Amino acid sequence: MSTLSATLTRDHRHCDELFAQTEEHASRGNWAEADACLSKFIQAMEHHLRFEEENFFPAFEQATGSQQGPTQMMRLEHEQMRALFRDMQASLPAHDARQFLGITETLLILMQQHNLKEEHVLYRLADQALGANGLALSAQFAQS
């Protein structure tokens, strides 16, 4: 059975691949493909973010007895990402690669910083704090 940190890190990479495909299509002016990839990317990201917010973060907060720690910052960054998702969706119909890719560049920086904090700090703390509950969450994520 995979640890929670390994499972969620793997999902980060999956989302990163979908994001890169979206950017690639937009940079080439393949707008129909960019739109399809953007939809897949946002769907995958929403699945990941909702799982963290509804399952992982509450379990971590309960195990550590703190709601003021890193999960609070992660929730804030999730909302920042969602705002950029909406901006991407709104800009896509104009077929303006410069505008669209400007938004994706901002999102990329945010995601890279966010994932680094999760993968190198929060997920590692969670594996220790959650123990068997973390393995159960990992299995739950894999089945969702």
N, C-alpha and C positions, 0 to 999 in steps of 0.2 A: 504494500500500500504506500502511496506517495505522500510525502509531507504536504501540509498546506502551503508552505512557502514554495515548494517545487511546483505544485499544481497551479498556483496563481502566477508564478513567474512564467511558466509555460504559456499561460493564457495571455500574459503581456506580449509575448513574442508573436502569438497568433494575431492579436490586435495590431501589432506593429506591422506585420506583413500586409494586412488589409489596408492599413493607412498608406503604406508605401505604394501599393497598387493604385490607390485612389490618386495619389500625387502624380504618379507616373502617367496615368491616363490623362489627367488634367494638363500636365505639362506638354503633352503631345497633341492636345486639342481633341482627344477622343472623349467627348462630353457624355455620350450615352454610357460608355464603359465607366467613366468617372462617377457618374450618378449611381450606377449599379454597385460599384465598389464602395462608394460612400455609404449607401444604405446598409451594406453588409458590415462595414466597419462600425457604424453607429450602433447597429443591432448587437454586435459582439461586445462593444464597449459598454453599452447599457446593461447587458447581462452581467458583465464583470462588476461594474460599479454597484448595481443593485444587490448582487450577492454580498459584496463587501459591506454595504450599508445595512442590509437587512439581516445578515447572518454572522459574518466574520467580525465586524466591529463590535456589535453588542456582546458577542461571546468573549472577545478580547477585553472589553471594558469590564465585564463581570469578573473575569479571571484576575484582572489586575486591580480592580476596585477603583478605576479612574476613568472618568469621561472627559477629562480636561487635557489628556495627553495627545499623542500623535494622531489618534483617530479624528479628533476635532479638526486638525489641519487637513487631513486627507479628505474629509467631507467638503471642506471649503474648496479645495482644489478640484474635486469632482464637479462642483457647481460651476467653477470656472471653465472646465472642459466642456460641460454641457452647453454653456453659452457659446463657446467656439463651434460646437457641432451645429448649433442653430445658425450661426453666422455663415458657416460653410454651406449649409443647405440653402440659405437665402441668396448667397452669391452665385451658386452654381448655374441657375438659369441664364445669367448674363453672359456666360461663356467667356468670362474675362480671366484669363489664366493668371495675370499679375495679381489681381485682387484675391482670387481664390487661393493661390499659392502663398500670398502674404498671410492669410489666415492660417493656412496649414503650417507655415513656419512658426507662428506663435504657438499653435497647439503642440507642435513637435517639441519645442523647448519645454513647455509645461509638462508634457507627458514624460520626457526624459528625466526631468528633475523629480517628478512625482514617483516614477517607477524606481528610481535610484533610492529614494527614501524608503519606499515600501520594501523593496527587495533586500536592501542592506541593513535596515533597521527594524521596521515594523514586523515583517514576516518572520525574521529570525527571533524576535522577542515573542511572537505569537507561538512559534513552534515550541519554545520553552514553556511559556505560560499555559498553553492549552493542552499540551500532552495528547492524550487519547482523543480528547474533544477536537483537537486540530485535525487528526486523522479522519474523524467522522465528518468534519466540515469539508475536507478534501474530497472524500467520497461523494458527499452531497453535491458539491460543485460539479464533479465529473459526470454526475447523473442528470444535472439540470440542463 
